[in-house]
Amino acid sequence: MENTLKKKKPPADLCTRPLLKKTILFALPLVLTSVLQLLYNAADIIVLGRFAGENSGTSVAAVGSTGALINLITNLFIGLSVGALAVVARYVGARDNEKVSRSVHTSVLVSIIGGVAVGATGFFCSTAMLKLMDTPKSVLPLSSLYLKIYFCGMPFNLLYNFGASVLRACGDTKRPLIILAIAGVANIGLNILTVAVFDMGVAGVGIATTASQVISAAGVVIVLMRRSDAARLTIKKLRVHKAALVDMVKIGLPAGIQGTVFSLSNVIIQSSINGFGEIAVEGNVAASNIEGFVYVAMNSVAQACLTVAGQNYGAAKPKNIDLTLIQCLLLVSGVGLVMGAGAWLGGRYLLGIYGCTGEALSYGLGRIEVVCTLYFLCGVMEVMVGALRGIGRSLIPMIVSIIGVVGVRLLWIFTVFKVKHTLFMLYVSYPVSWLFTLSVHMICYFIVRKKTFRKLNEMNAARAVTEEIINGDN
């Protein structure tokens, strides 16, 4: 028994100072994990751009134009995985092992059920939705084929995302990184094999991506089953616990709705880009992929903020929540400014990696110049959202984000962009919406903070009185 106890490795303690070093060490593997996950799509595009022969441009545009639609269909359940992360982190901080276990098993089963539902929806509805997006006819058949194959792997995709969220809530960001690194290598290898050797084109990269999702899902399940703490996954215990699901939905559903509506605005923007033709789509696809690397690095800081704030919320340590927010705001600003400037200065070379030349290169550079240089504003906005979700408030950032980001972008598209119909004016809608939304998020945080922190301080005072009584009796 003694040996068994010694082998147990408790969840990482993110509730004791100094917090900056712990936050950075937590975020770094998360950054690398997110980058690797993004490389799935980037690898598809790069391999197609270099090995698909005469059809490389069409193939790149076909795969790249599906991103906004994939996010639209999947973001609701990806939002629930954010809810799982927040709930498990809270119970880890509160050291409530029973609720940790119930949340873990509920999360895994929800991911499987959701994966099947999302996969079926994407498989049967993707072609119709691509047509609604005004996808160029030259790429429509290939885009539809890629999506059908991609959505076959959706149950594995969501299983990995939920499982990784559980591990991160426990402070473990290293093993999701290792799992995704293995899957990423497999993805790239299969991409080259199916496209360069077997000349399968878009179908090949779709099969490679789905296979890598199976590998990552299997890896995260094995890691969860081998844990020795409350987060251990036991197949026989898989069931949906009502209380755990309700807690998860309270945070995750608003996050999912927010992500879905965000994606809807991006679908409208993508539709506007599609109207400029296949070459514009090709340049935009490459540029948005480069932006993606900047975004996931910043979003990783936001997830770190959510996790650390969530654990400290569960542990009733309000001062640590404030400190975490300040540190993460500084971190995300630095990351966004450095990486955004790097993408802008090296844009020509980076776009060349994706096979962009001539007019497509010019289109890509135009987008990077507007979006990447001001991308840190998006990072600041995401950290504010993470802090609010970490203290159990998800409805407020959802409403603010829908009005601030989606509302502002749509208003811009149907007014300013309609008057001056250029891609430059379309891209300007991004930084305008970020600046407006993060300003409102900051105001909301300070309003919510007062009530939440008063509640935590009252809990601490009551706990201190109880301990004093117990010590007095002893």
C-alpha positions in Angstrom: 0.0 0.0 0.0 2.8 2.4 0.9 4.5 1.8 -2.5 1.3 2.4 -4.3 0.8 5.7 -2.6 4.4 6.8 -3.4 3.8 6.1 -7.1 0.8 8.4 -7.3 1.6 11.7 -9.0 -0.9 14.4 -7.9 -2.1 17.0 -10.4 0.3 20.0 -10.8 -0.2 22.6 -8.1 -0.9 25.9 -9.9 -2.2 27.6 -6.7 1.0 28.5 -4.9 3.4 31.3 -5.8 5.5 32.1 -7.7 3.0 31.7 -10.5 4.8 33.2 -13.5 7.3 30.3 -13.9 4.6 27.7 -13.5 2.4 29.5 -16.0 5.2 29.7 -18.6 6.2 26.1 -18.1 2.5 25.1 -18.4 2.0 27.2 -21.5 5.2 26.2 -23.5 4.2 22.6 -24.2 0.7 23.9 -24.9 2.1 26.2 -27.5 4.1 23.4 -29.1 1.0 21.1 -29.0 -1.2 23.7 -30.7 1.5 24.4 -33.3 1.7 20.7 -34.1 -2.1 20.4 -34.3 -2.1 23.3 -36.8 0.7 21.6 -38.8 -1.9 18.9 -39.7 -3.6 21.3 -42.1 -0.4 23.1 -43.0 1.3 19.9 -43.9 -1.7 19.1 -46.2 -1.3 22.4 -48.0 2.5 22.3 -48.2 2.6 18.8 -49.6 -0.2 19.5 -52.1 1.5 22.8 -53.2 4.8 20.9 -53.9 3.8 17.5 -55.0 0.3 17.7 -56.6 1.8 18.7 -60.0 -0.3 20.8 -62.4 -3.3 20.7 -60.0 -1.3 22.0 -57.0 -3.0 25.5 -57.0 -6.5 24.1 -57.3 -5.8 21.4 -54.6 -4.4 24.0 -52.2 -7.4 26.2 -52.6 -9.8 23.2 -52.2 -8.3 22.1 -48.9 -7.7 25.6 -47.6 -11.2 26.9 -48.3 -12.7 24.2 -46.0 -11.2 25.6 -42.8 -13.9 28.1 -41.9 -16.6 25.5 -42.6 -14.9 22.8 -40.4 -14.7 25.3 -37.5 -18.3 26.2 -38.0 -19.5 22.6 -37.6 -17.0 21.5 -34.9 -16.8 24.5 -32.6 -19.8 23.8 -30.5 -18.2 20.6 -29.1 -14.7 22.1 -29.1 -16.3 24.7 -26.7 -17.6 21.9 -24.5 -14.0 20.7 -24.2 -13.1 24.1 -22.9 -15.9 23.6 -20.3 -14.4 20.2 -19.4 -11.0 21.9 -18.9 -12.5 24.6 -16.6 -14.6 22.2 -14.6 -11.8 19.7 -14.0 -9.4 22.4 -13.1 -11.8 23.9 -10.6 -12.2 20.5 -8.9 -8.5 19.8 -9.0 -7.9 23.1 -7.2 -10.6 22.2 -4.6 -9.1 18.7 -4.2 -12.5 17.1 -4.8 -11.4 13.7 -6.2 -14.9 12.3 -6.6 -16.0 15.2 -8.8 -12.8 15.1 -10.8 -13.4 11.5 -11.6 -17.0 12.1 -12.6 -16.1 15.0 -14.8 -13.4 13.0 -16.6 -15.7 10.1 -17.4 -18.5 12.4 -18.5 -16.1 14.4 -20.7 -14.8 11.3 -22.5 -18.2 9.9 -23.2 -19.6 13.2 -24.4 -16.6 13.5 -26.8 -17.4 10.1 -28.3 -21.2 10.9 -28.7 -20.5 14.4 -30.0 -17.8 13.1 -32.4 -20.3 10.7 -34.1 -22.9 13.5 -34.3 -20.6 16.1 -35.7 -19.0 13.6 -38.1 -22.3 12.6 -39.6 -23.4 16.2 -39.9 -20.2 17.3 -41.7 -20.2 14.2 -44.0 -23.8 14.7 -45.3 -24.0 18.5 -45.2 -20.6 19.7 -46.3 -21.3 19.9 -50.1 -24.4 21.9 -49.7 -22.7 24.3 -47.3 -19.7 24.8 -49.6 -22.1 25.8 -52.3 -23.7 28.3 -49.9 -20.3 29.8 -49.3 -19.9 30.5 -53.0 -16.9 28.1 -53.2 -15.4 28.4 -56.8 -16.8 25.6 -59.0 -13.2 24.6 -60.0 -12.4 23.5 -56.4 -15.9 22.5 -55.2 -15.6 18.7 -55.9 -12.2 18.4 -54.3 -13.2 20.5 -51.3 -16.3 18.2 -50.8 -14.1 15.1 -51.1 -11.6 16.3 -48.5 -14.4 17.3 -46.0 -16.1 13.9 -46.3 -12.9 12.1 -45.5 -12.0 14.6 -42.7 -15.3 14.2 -40.9 -14.9 10.4 -40.8 -12.2 11.1 -38.3 -14.2 13.5 -36.2 -15.0 11.1 -33.3 -11.2 10.6 -32.8 -10.6 14.4 -33.2 -13.0 15.3 -30.4 -11.8 12.4 -28.2 -8.3 13.8 -28.3 -9.4 17.3 -27.6 -11.5 16.4 -24.6 -8.8 14.0 -23.3 -6.1 16.6 -23.7 -8.3 19.2 -21.9 -8.5 16.8 -18.9 -4.8 16.4 -18.8 -4.2 20.1 -19.1 -6.7 20.8 -16.3 -4.5 18.5 -14.1 -1.4 20.6 -15.1 -0.1 18.0 -17.6 0.7 19.7 -20.9 3.8 17.6 -21.8 2.1 14.3 -22.7 -0.5 15.8 -25.0 2.5 17.4 -26.8 4.3 14.0 -27.1 1.2 12.3 -28.4 0.6 15.0 -31.0 4.2 15.0 -32.0 4.0 11.3 -32.8 0.7 11.8 -34.7 2.1 14.8 -36.5 5.1 12.8 -37.8 2.7 10.1 -39.0 0.6 12.7 -40.7 3.5 14.2 -42.6 4.8 10.8 -43.6 1.4 9.6 -44.8 0.9 12.9 -46.7 4.1 12.5 -48.7 3.3 8.8 -49.3 -0.2 9.3 -50.5 0.4 12.4 -52.6 4.0 12.2 -53.8 4.1 8.4 -54.2 0.6 7.2 -54.9 -0.6 10.5 -56.5 -3.9 10.5 -54.5 -4.0 14.3 -54.2 -6.7 15.8 -51.9 -8.0 12.3 -51.0 -4.5 11.4 -49.8 -4.1 14.3 -47.4 -7.6 13.7 -46.1 -6.7 10.0 -45.3 -3.4 11.0 -43.7 -5.1 13.6 -41.5 -7.8 11.1 -40.4 -5.2 8.4 -39.6 -3.2 10.9 -37.5 -6.4 11.7 -35.5 -6.9 8.0 -34.7 -3.3 7.9 -33.4 -3.7 11.0 -31.2 -7.0 9.8 -29.8 -5.5 6.4 -28.9 -2.5 8.0 -27.3 -4.5 10.3 -25.0 -6.9 7.4 -23.9 -3.9 5.2 -23.0 -2.3 8.1 -20.9 -5.6 8.7 -19.1 -6.1 5.0 -18.4 -2.6 4.8 -16.9 -3.0 7.7 -14.5 -3.0 6.8 -10.8 -5.0 9.8 -9.5 -8.6 10.9 -9.6 -8.3 11.7 -13.3 -7.7 8.1 -14.2 -10.0 6.8 -17.0 -11.7 3.4 -16.4 -13.8 2.2 -19.3 -16.4 0.6 -16.9 -17.0 4.0 -15.3 -17.9 5.7 -18.5 -21.3 7.4 -18.1 -22.7 10.9 -18.2 -23.0 12.3 -14.7 -25.8 14.9 -14.7 -24.1 17.3 -12.3 -20.8 17.1 -14.1 -22.5 17.6 -17.5 -24.4 20.6 -16.2 -21.2 22.2 -14.9 -19.5 21.5 -18.2 -22.4 22.9 -20.3 -22.6 26.1 -18.2 -19.1 27.0 -19.3 -18.7 25.0 -22.5 -21.9 25.7 -24.2 -21.5 29.5 -24.3 -17.9 28.9 -25.4 -19.1 26.6 -28.1 -21.8 28.9 -29.3 -19.3 31.8 -29.3 -16.9 29.7 -31.4 -19.7 28.7 -33.8 -20.9 32.2 -34.3 -17.3 33.4 -34.7 -16.9 30.7 -37.4 -20.1 31.9 -39.0 -18.6 35.4 -39.4 -15.4 33.8 -40.8 -17.5 31.8 -43.2 -19.1 35.1 -44.4 -15.6 36.6 -44.8 -14.4 33.5 -46.6 -17.4 33.8 -48.9 -16.4 37.4 -49.6 -12.8 36.3 -50.4 -14.2 33.5 -52.7 -15.8 36.2 -54.8 -12.3 37.5 -55.8 -11.5 34.2 -57.5 -9.3 31.1 -57.1 -6.0 32.9 -57.0 -7.2 35.2 -54.2 -8.4 32.1 -52.3 -5.0 30.4 -52.7 -3.1 33.4 -51.3 -5.5 33.9 -48.5 -5.3 30.2 -47.5 -1.5 30.4 -47.2 -1.6 33.7 -45.3 -4.3 32.5 -42.9 -2.3 29.3 -42.2 0.7 31.5 -41.2 -1.5 33.6 -39.0 -2.7 30.4 -37.4 0.7 29.8 -35.9 0.6 33.2 -34.2 -2.9 32.7 -33.0 -2.4 29.3 -31.4 0.7 30.6 -29.5 -1.4 33.4 -28.1 -4.4 31.1 -27.5 -2.2 28.8 -25.5 -1.4 31.6 -23.1 -5.2 32.2 -22.8 -5.7 28.5 -22.0 -3.0 28.7 -19.4 -4.8 31.7 -17.9 -8.0 29.7 -17.8 -6.4 26.7 -16.2 -4.4 28.6 -13.5 -7.3 30.9 -12.8 -9.7 27.9 -12.6 -7.5 26.1 -10.1 -7.2 29.2 -7.9 -10.9 29.8 -8.2 -11.5 26.3 -6.9 -8.9 26.9 -4.1 -10.5 30.3 -3.3 -7.4 32.4 -3.9 -8.6 35.6 -5.5 -5.2 37.4 -5.4 -3.6 34.7 -7.4 -6.3 35.1 -10.1 -5.5 38.8 -10.5 -1.8 38.1 -10.6 -2.3 35.4 -13.2 -4.4 37.7 -15.4 -1.8 40.5 -15.3 1.1 38.1 -16.1 -0.8 36.4 -19.0 -1.7 39.8 -20.5 2.0 40.7 -20.6 2.9 37.3 -21.9 0.3 37.3 -24.7 1.2 40.8 -25.8 4.8 40.0 -26.1 4.1 36.7 -28.0 1.7 38.4 -30.3 3.9 41.4 -31.1 7.0 39.3 -31.7 5.4 36.6 -33.7 3.1 38.9 -35.6 6.1 41.1 -36.6 8.1 38.1 -37.6 5.3 36.8 -39.8 5.0 40.2 -41.5 8.8 40.7 -42.0 9.3 37.1 -43.3 6.0 36.9 -45.1 7.4 36.5 -48.6 9.6 33.6 -47.6 6.9 31.9 -45.5 4.3 32.2 -48.2 6.9 30.7 -50.6 6.9 27.6 -48.4 3.3 27.1 -49.3 4.0 27.4 -53.0 2.6 30.9 -53.4 4.0 32.9 -56.3 3.0 35.8 -58.5 -0.5 37.2 -57.9 -1.3 34.7 -55.1 1.8 35.9 -53.2 0.6 39.5 -53.4 -2.8 38.5 -52.1 -1.2 36.6 -49.2 1.2 39.5 -48.3 -1.8 41.9 -48.3 -3.6 39.9 -45.6 -0.5 39.3 -43.4 0.3 43.1 -43.5 -3.1 43.9 -42.0 -3.8 41.0 -39.7 -0.5 39.9 -38.2 0.9 43.3 -37.2 -2.1 43.8 -35.0 -2.8 40.2 -33.9 -1.7 40.9 -30.3 -5.1 42.6 -29.8 -6.7 39.2 -30.5 -4.4 37.6 -27.9 -5.3 40.2 -25.2 -9.0 39.6 -26.0 -8.6 35.8 -25.7 -6.8 36.1 -22.3 -9.6 38.2 -20.9 -12.1 35.5 -22.1 -9.9 32.8 -20.4 -9.9 34.7 -17.1 -13.7 35.1 -17.1 -14.2 31.4 -17.9 -11.7 30.4 -15.3 -13.8 32.1 -12.6 -16.9 30.4 -13.9 -18.3 33.1 -16.1 -18.8 31.9 -19.7 -22.1 33.5 -20.7 -20.8 37.1 -20.4 -17.8 36.6 -22.7 -20.0 34.8 -25.2 -22.5 37.7 -25.4 -19.7 40.3 -25.6 -17.8 38.4 -28.2 -20.8 37.7 -30.4 -21.8 41.4 -30.4 -18.2 42.7 -30.4 -16.5 40.4 -32.9 -19.3 39.0 -35.1 -21.5 42.1 -34.9 -18.8 44.5 -35.7 -17.4 42.4 -38.6 -20.8 41.9 -40.2 -21.6 45.6 -39.8 -18.3 46.4 -41.4 -18.8 44.0 -44.3 -22.3 45.3 -45.1 -21.3 49.0 -44.8 -17.6 49.9 -45.2 -16.7 46.9 -47.3 -19.7 47.3 -49.5 -18.7 50.9 -50.3 -15.1 50.1 -50.8 -15.0 46.6 -52.1 -11.3 45.6 -51.6 -9.6 42.8 -49.7 -7.7 45.4 -47.6 -11.0 46.9 -46.3 -12.3 43.4 -45.6 -9.2 42.4 -43.5 -9.4 45.7 -41.5 -12.6 44.3 -40.0 -10.4 41.9 -37.9 -8.4 44.4 -35.8 -11.4 46.8 -35.5 -13.5 44.0 -34.0 -10.7 42.9 -31.6 -10.1 46.3 -30.2 -13.7 46.9 -29.5 -14.3 43.5 -28.0 -11.3 43.4 -25.6 -12.3 46.9 -24.3 -15.7 45.6 -23.3 -14.2 42.3 -21.9 -12.0 44.4 -19.6 -15.0 46.4 -18.3 -17.0 43.2 -17.7 -14.1 41.5 -15.8 -13.8 44.3 -13.3 -17.5 44.3 -12.7 -17.7 40.5 -12.3 -14.4 40.4 -10.3 -15.9 42.5 -7.4 -18.8 40.1 -6.8 -16.8 36.9 -7.3 -13.9 37.9 -5.1 -16.2 39.0 -2.3 -17.7 35.5 -2.4 -14.3 33.8 -2.3 -13.2 36.0 0.6 -16.3 35.1 2.5 -15.6 31.4 1.9 -12.0 31.9 3.2 -13.3 33.8 6.3 -15.8 31.0 7.1 -13.1 28.4 6.6 -10.8 30.2 9.0 -13.5 30.4 11.7 -14.2 26.7 11.3 -10.5 25.8 11.6 -10.2 28.0 14.7 -13.1 26.3 16.4 -11.7 22.8 15.6 -8.3 23.8 16.9 -9.9 25.3 20.0 -11.7 22.0 20.7 -8.5 20.1 20.3 
